[in-house]
């Protein structure tokens, strides 16, 4: 799987990130860019507020973002237009003969998004598709094609288990998702902080665990701490051994303590 493209983080901003190696993948570098799209980086666009002066909004990661990926037939690039009052980051990657677009809209907020296929020069090469997305769940993957009839897609939060303090047994079947730069079988779980806290996370039954809180997914192969505000949600996704949907149950252990 070839990791490609950029994450839009705001106009004029340039940074370098290291993609954490997981599932045997080598470490990769990716540029985080702001700009008009194409070879200069991907920036999400949004329609201006009614009565406004127009223009392009800088994408901003929401307080409680979802991690929603769409698989398209391969194209060199994709422009993402959020038809909303706010613009949010997105990422374009290549996986085999598919182009993966991962968007980071607020969880629980329905909005319209247009995906436009582009060539190497940033020129549109096919019919775009406009869909209505309602990410009730924090994580989801969906197959789409450009030029399809516009549709509404809801990512149901029934697939994710709410975690409690202490041991949490995850015994539901694994679900194929595109997360952390690769396709894998994961079990969905989400923890919501009841107070400002540092939460220590451990698990058994999986080689690795992906976490998703306030940005792109992170990969963990050993216990870790996550800092959470009151009401903030973190998605915790154990990856199945061998990327199989079956296998033994997985346990996730949470030990929160108040921030001092």
Protein Blocks (a to p, Z undefined) as FASTA:
>chain_A
ZZehjddebehiacddddddeehiacddddddedeejjnopcddddddehiabdjddddd
dfbdcdddddddddfbdcddddbfbdcddddddehjaccddddddehiacddddddddfk
opafbdcdddddddfbfbdcddddehiacddddddfklpccddehjdddfbdcddddeeh
iacdddddddddfbdcddddddehiabdcddfkbccdddfbdcdddddehiacdddddde
hiiabbpdddddddddddZZ
